[in-house]
Amino acid sequence: MTFDAVHVAIRTNVRKQRAFGEPESLRLIVRSIVEHWPEAIPTSDAVASGELLFDGALEVGEFTNQSLIGYARKINATHIVRGLREASDFNEEFNLHGVAERIDASIPLVHFICEAQFLHVSSSTAKELDALGEDIGWLVMPSVEAAFAARRR
């Protein structure tokens, strides 16, 4: 195991238009995790802003009005994990890495390259294909596909 606990956090990107609001996005993330890993079932009465999965080893939450580094400090993170899908991600992540290191060098950014089968997966692709009436079931988990369908009605 690479980390004892993982926090999955979302934040509104002001440069992008969200398909779903933060509360719905949090619910969809949790549902997607449970669909993929049924053993992740939330412990006790987890709340939308702090879903605990895998007996508390995975938490889903959001952060607003603070930087990624500020959120990492708040939850006492030892690392920030980011994913890379394509070469264009590298430039943005390289910039973020430099900024984050200047803010707080004690919390390193760690990057994982995704598996080849996920290189094309992005929220932008899902939103665009859905808007064009194309099937997105191969691209997103069933709960997310259902949420897109409900949004179209």
Backbone bond lengths (Angstrom), bond angles and torsions (degrees), N, CA, C in turn:
res aa  C-N    CA-C-N  psi(-1)  N-CA   C-N-CA  omega(-1)  CA-C   N-CA-C  phi
1 M - - - 1.445 - - 1.529 108.42 -
2 T 1.319 115.75 133.91 1.458 120.67 -178.38 1.524 112.04 -79.15
3 F 1.331 117.18 -41.12 1.463 122.31 -179.08 1.522 109.23 -132.23
4 D 1.319 117.22 145.95 1.465 121.71 177.90 1.525 111.76 -71.57
5 A 1.314 116.35 -35.15 1.468 121.93 179.38 1.517 108.87 -142.83
6 V 1.325 115.59 149.03 1.464 121.62 -179.46 1.523 108.48 -130.62
7 H 1.316 116.47 135.98 1.457 123.27 174.57 1.525 107.09 -111.77
8 V 1.319 117.20 120.63 1.456 122.19 174.02 1.519 105.34 -97.04
9 A 1.312 116.65 120.32 1.462 119.62 -175.38 1.519 110.51 -125.76
10 I 1.337 115.46 141.35 1.452 120.59 175.43 1.517 109.08 -114.40
11 R 1.300 113.58 153.53 1.457 120.73 177.37 1.516 106.72 -146.91
12 T 1.297 117.82 145.09 1.445 120.89 177.89 1.521 109.43 -71.54
13 N 1.326 115.26 126.16 1.454 122.00 175.53 1.524 106.80 -92.65
14 V 1.323 116.99 113.33 1.463 120.64 -175.40 1.526 112.17 -65.08
15 R 1.326 117.49 -15.92 1.473 121.07 178.76 1.522 112.74 -86.31
16 K 1.331 117.80 -3.33 1.459 120.89 -177.38 1.521 111.07 -128.53
17 Q 1.325 115.39 153.40 1.458 121.53 175.65 1.527 108.15 -94.88
18 R 1.313 116.87 121.21 1.466 121.61 -179.11 1.520 110.69 -74.07
19 A 1.324 115.89 143.00 1.461 121.09 173.06 1.527 109.88 -76.25
20 F 1.329 116.54 -35.01 1.465 122.72 -177.22 1.523 108.52 -135.60
21 G 1.320 116.20 151.66 1.457 120.26 176.57 1.521 110.62 -68.59
22 E 1.322 116.01 170.67 1.466 120.16 -177.60 1.528 113.51 -59.17
23 P 1.332 119.73 -46.96 1.475 117.88 -179.63 1.539 112.29 -59.24
24 E 1.340 116.45 -43.92 1.461 119.79 179.46 1.531 110.73 -67.34
25 S 1.317 117.99 -38.96 1.467 120.98 177.75 1.522 110.85 -61.02
26 L 1.318 116.65 -42.24 1.465 120.40 177.87 1.525 110.85 -61.32
27 R 1.333 116.25 -45.76 1.471 119.75 178.74 1.527 110.99 -61.38
28 L 1.324 117.08 -41.24 1.468 120.52 -178.77 1.527 111.54 -67.83
29 I 1.308 117.06 -36.21 1.468 119.70 177.42 1.528 109.55 -63.67
30 V 1.333 115.90 -47.42 1.465 119.76 -179.58 1.526 110.08 -62.36
31 R 1.324 116.96 -46.68 1.471 119.84 179.57 1.522 111.20 -60.19
32 S 1.315 117.05 -41.00 1.471 121.02 179.99 1.524 111.24 -63.85
33 I 1.307 116.30 -41.41 1.469 120.42 178.44 1.526 109.90 -62.44
34 V 1.325 115.99 -45.62 1.469 119.87 -178.70 1.530 110.73 -68.11
35 E 1.336 117.66 -35.27 1.472 119.94 176.16 1.523 110.95 -62.59
36 H 1.313 116.21 -39.43 1.467 120.21 -178.66 1.527 112.13 -79.67
37 W 1.337 115.42 -39.24 1.466 121.55 -179.86 1.522 108.59 -126.47
38 P 1.333 118.86 87.41 1.479 120.20 -178.97 1.528 113.41 -56.59
39 E 1.320 117.87 -26.60 1.466 120.31 179.33 1.528 112.43 -70.40
40 A 1.322 117.71 -4.97 1.467 121.95 -179.27 1.517 113.14 -82.92
41 I 1.317 118.36 1.90 1.458 123.53 -172.81 1.530 111.45 -40.12
42 P 1.344 116.50 130.83 1.468 120.71 -176.61 1.522 113.22 -54.30
43 T 1.324 114.89 144.59 1.462 121.43 177.31 1.517 108.99 -84.10
44 S 1.293 117.67 142.98 1.468 125.91 177.85 1.521 111.75 44.11
45 D 1.303 116.79 -141.54 1.468 121.85 179.76 1.517 109.33 -101.99
46 A 1.352 114.87 74.05 1.465 119.48 179.83 1.528 109.20 -64.25
47 V 1.301 115.68 142.10 1.461 120.37 -179.65 1.516 109.71 -97.82
48 A 1.319 117.12 158.00 1.459 122.77 -174.03 1.524 113.02 -56.97
49 S 1.322 117.96 -33.47 1.459 119.05 -177.90 1.525 112.75 -89.16
50 G 1.305 117.98 5.85 1.454 119.85 -179.87 1.516 111.41 -159.87
51 E 1.313 117.64 52.65 1.460 121.62 -179.22 1.527 109.85 -63.31
52 L 1.324 116.65 128.47 1.459 122.32 177.79 1.522 108.93 -107.50
53 L 1.314 116.43 122.39 1.449 122.39 -178.62 1.519 109.18 -122.27
54 F 1.320 116.84 165.52 1.461 121.91 -179.42 1.531 110.61 50.58
55 D 1.328 115.80 51.49 1.468 122.20 179.47 1.522 113.06 53.88
56 G 1.325 115.61 37.81 1.459 120.83 177.01 1.510 115.48 89.35
57 A 1.323 118.41 -1.60 1.468 120.77 -179.83 1.530 112.10 -78.39
58 L 1.342 117.00 -14.73 1.465 121.71 178.59 1.513 108.70 -131.68
59 E 1.306 115.83 124.11 1.458 121.38 179.28 1.515 108.91 -121.27
60 V 1.328 115.68 138.16 1.460 121.69 177.69 1.519 107.30 -113.39
61 G 1.316 116.66 127.58 1.454 120.38 -178.70 1.510 111.99 -154.39
62 E 1.303 115.56 -173.95 1.463 120.61 179.91 1.520 109.63 -137.75
63 F 1.318 114.40 158.10 1.452 118.40 175.72 1.523 108.79 -135.88
64 T 1.308 115.62 133.90 1.457 121.71 179.32 1.521 108.66 -130.47
65 N 1.299 114.71 155.33 1.465 122.20 176.90 1.522 113.30 55.32
66 Q 1.323 115.95 31.65 1.467 120.22 174.25 1.523 108.28 -155.95
67 S 1.294 115.16 159.34 1.461 120.07 179.45 1.527 110.80 -77.50
68 L 1.308 115.38 166.03 1.459 120.75 175.04 1.524 110.15 -58.87
69 I 1.316 116.65 -41.05 1.467 120.91 178.32 1.527 110.14 -65.30
70 G 1.328 117.03 -41.65 1.465 120.11 177.32 1.512 112.04 -60.04
71 Y 1.336 116.33 -41.94 1.468 120.40 177.75 1.527 110.05 -65.96
72 A 1.311 117.52 -42.71 1.471 121.17 179.14 1.530 110.38 -59.43
73 R 1.331 116.10 -41.52 1.472 119.44 176.70 1.525 110.90 -62.42
74 K 1.342 115.85 -44.08 1.462 121.30 -176.69 1.527 111.86 -59.57
75 I 1.323 117.28 -38.86 1.468 120.05 -178.43 1.529 112.14 -95.10
76 N 1.337 116.09 8.78 1.471 122.07 179.98 1.529 113.19 58.05
77 A 1.344 115.75 41.30 1.462 121.07 178.68 1.524 110.24 -69.34
78 T 1.314 115.47 143.38 1.464 120.06 175.98 1.521 111.34 -95.12
79 H 1.336 116.74 -19.74 1.461 123.11 179.81 1.529 108.38 -148.50
80 I 1.324 115.81 159.47 1.461 121.88 169.90 1.520 105.33 -117.56
81 V 1.328 115.81 123.37 1.461 121.11 -178.62 1.519 108.87 -102.99
82 R 1.311 115.59 130.03 1.466 122.07 179.20 1.521 108.21 -128.78
83 G 1.308 116.46 152.07 1.457 121.17 -179.55 1.521 111.95 -106.12
84 L 1.306 114.96 148.17 1.464 121.62 176.11 1.523 108.51 -119.54
85 R 1.336 116.81 129.39 1.458 120.90 177.87 1.516 111.88 -108.07
86 E 1.302 116.15 -41.27 1.459 119.53 -174.79 1.523 109.92 -143.75
87 A 1.317 115.59 171.10 1.463 120.31 -175.47 1.530 112.36 -58.61
88 S 1.325 117.43 -36.11 1.464 119.48 -179.43 1.528 111.37 -64.38
89 D 1.329 118.50 -28.84 1.460 121.19 175.53 1.524 110.94 -62.59
90 F 1.330 115.89 -33.94 1.455 120.27 -175.33 1.529 111.06 -60.13
91 N 1.318 118.13 -44.40 1.467 120.69 -178.19 1.524 111.73 -60.63
92 E 1.324 116.46 -45.15 1.464 119.97 179.25 1.526 110.72 -65.95
93 E 1.323 116.80 -43.12 1.456 120.97 -179.61 1.533 111.59 -67.50
94 F 1.312 116.64 -36.16 1.464 121.15 177.73 1.527 109.53 -61.62
95 N 1.327 116.89 -42.88 1.459 121.69 177.73 1.526 110.60 -64.76
96 L 1.338 116.71 -46.52 1.462 120.74 179.06 1.525 110.89 -60.23
97 H 1.307 116.16 -40.72 1.460 121.35 179.14 1.533 110.47 -57.73
98 G 1.322 116.35 -46.25 1.467 120.50 179.65 1.511 112.57 -63.37
99 V 1.327 116.81 -43.02 1.465 121.32 179.73 1.530 109.75 -66.19
100 A 1.318 116.78 -46.61 1.468 120.82 -178.43 1.520 111.15 -61.12
101 E 1.313 116.53 -41.20 1.468 120.27 -179.92 1.521 111.32 -63.54
102 R 1.327 116.70 -35.10 1.468 119.99 178.15 1.524 111.54 -70.15
103 I 1.343 116.36 -35.48 1.465 120.10 -179.75 1.519 110.67 -72.49
104 D 1.345 116.70 -46.15 1.465 120.27 -179.35 1.523 109.47 -158.89
105 A 1.313 116.27 97.40 1.463 121.71 -177.38 1.523 113.00 -71.22
106 S 1.333 117.21 -8.54 1.470 119.52 -178.43 1.533 112.62 -79.97
107 I 1.328 116.79 -10.08 1.468 120.60 178.39 1.527 107.69 -115.10
108 P 1.317 117.70 94.73 1.464 120.07 -176.54 1.526 112.67 -72.89
109 L 1.329 115.12 147.16 1.454 121.46 171.65 1.519 107.94 -90.14
110 V 1.332 115.45 132.78 1.452 122.18 178.65 1.520 106.73 -118.83
111 H 1.321 116.84 133.61 1.459 120.47 -178.11 1.516 110.88 -115.48
112 F 1.334 114.32 134.45 1.459 121.22 174.31 1.519 108.10 -114.19
113 I 1.308 116.09 136.69 1.459 121.21 175.00 1.524 106.90 -88.89
114 C 1.324 115.82 131.46 1.462 119.12 -176.93 1.530 111.12 -72.62
115 E 1.312 114.36 162.68 1.459 120.35 176.51 1.525 108.64 -67.47
116 A 1.324 116.34 151.76 1.466 122.30 -176.26 1.526 112.72 -53.22
117 Q 1.326 117.75 -36.27 1.468 120.46 -177.73 1.521 113.16 -65.42
118 F 1.341 117.48 -15.51 1.458 120.94 -178.51 1.531 113.32 -107.65
119 L 1.306 118.47 5.27 1.462 121.24 -176.78 1.534 112.69 -58.76
120 H 1.301 116.96 -33.51 1.467 121.73 -176.80 1.525 113.56 -90.18
121 V 1.307 118.56 -4.12 1.464 121.64 -174.56 1.528 110.13 -79.21
122 S 1.329 114.82 125.21 1.465 119.96 175.38 1.521 108.65 -157.74
123 S 1.305 116.01 154.81 1.462 119.41 177.99 1.520 110.37 -64.79
124 S 1.328 117.38 -34.36 1.463 120.80 179.09 1.520 111.04 -61.97
125 T 1.329 116.58 -42.46 1.462 120.45 178.93 1.518 110.43 -64.28
126 A 1.329 117.24 -45.03 1.463 120.89 179.31 1.526 110.91 -60.79
127 K 1.323 117.21 -45.56 1.462 120.55 -179.65 1.524 111.14 -63.33
128 E 1.310 117.09 -43.93 1.470 120.65 -178.19 1.527 111.34 -65.67
129 L 1.326 117.49 -47.68 1.456 120.33 -179.64 1.529 111.16 -63.69
130 D 1.326 116.67 -40.66 1.458 120.18 177.95 1.525 110.48 -62.20
131 A 1.323 117.98 -43.57 1.464 121.93 -179.94 1.534 111.17 -62.45
132 L 1.331 116.94 -28.44 1.463 121.64 179.44 1.523 112.29 -88.77
133 G 1.337 116.48 2.04 1.449 120.60 178.76 1.516 114.65 79.27
134 E 1.321 117.02 15.13 1.464 121.28 179.97 1.524 110.45 -84.94
135 D 1.318 115.96 155.34 1.463 122.38 176.67 1.527 109.71 -67.36
136 I 1.321 116.31 129.82 1.463 119.77 177.05 1.524 111.59 -115.76
137 G 1.328 116.76 7.53 1.457 121.30 -178.22 1.520 113.52 -59.25
138 W 1.317 117.54 -28.52 1.470 121.77 178.85 1.522 111.66 -78.67
139 L 1.334 116.00 -12.89 1.460 121.61 -172.27 1.522 113.29 -105.23
140 V 1.338 117.16 -27.32 1.466 121.55 -175.29 1.522 109.72 -131.46
141 M 1.306 116.18 165.03 1.462 122.02 177.49 1.535 109.08 -71.87
142 P 1.338 117.78 157.45 1.470 120.99 -177.62 1.529 114.59 -54.06
143 S 1.313 118.50 -39.89 1.468 120.00 -179.69 1.526 111.42 -65.01
144 V 1.310 117.50 -34.74 1.467 121.25 178.61 1.528 109.61 -72.34
145 E 1.316 116.56 -41.59 1.467 120.77 176.67 1.532 109.48 -59.36
146 A 1.332 117.51 -44.19 1.459 121.77 178.53 1.529 111.44 -62.85
147 A 1.324 117.53 -38.86 1.468 121.02 179.30 1.528 111.07 -66.06
148 F 1.331 117.05 -39.75 1.477 120.16 175.66 1.525 109.45 -62.77
149 A 1.330 117.21 -43.93 1.467 121.25 -179.38 1.525 110.31 -62.15
150 A 1.325 117.25 -43.22 1.466 121.31 179.08 1.523 111.15 -63.45
151 R 1.301 116.48 -34.46 1.461 121.24 -179.83 1.531 111.37 -67.74
152 R 1.326 116.35 -31.95 1.472 121.20 -179.70 1.513 112.07 -73.78
153 R 1.320 118.88 -22.51 1.487 121.53 -175.95 1.482 112.53 -74.02
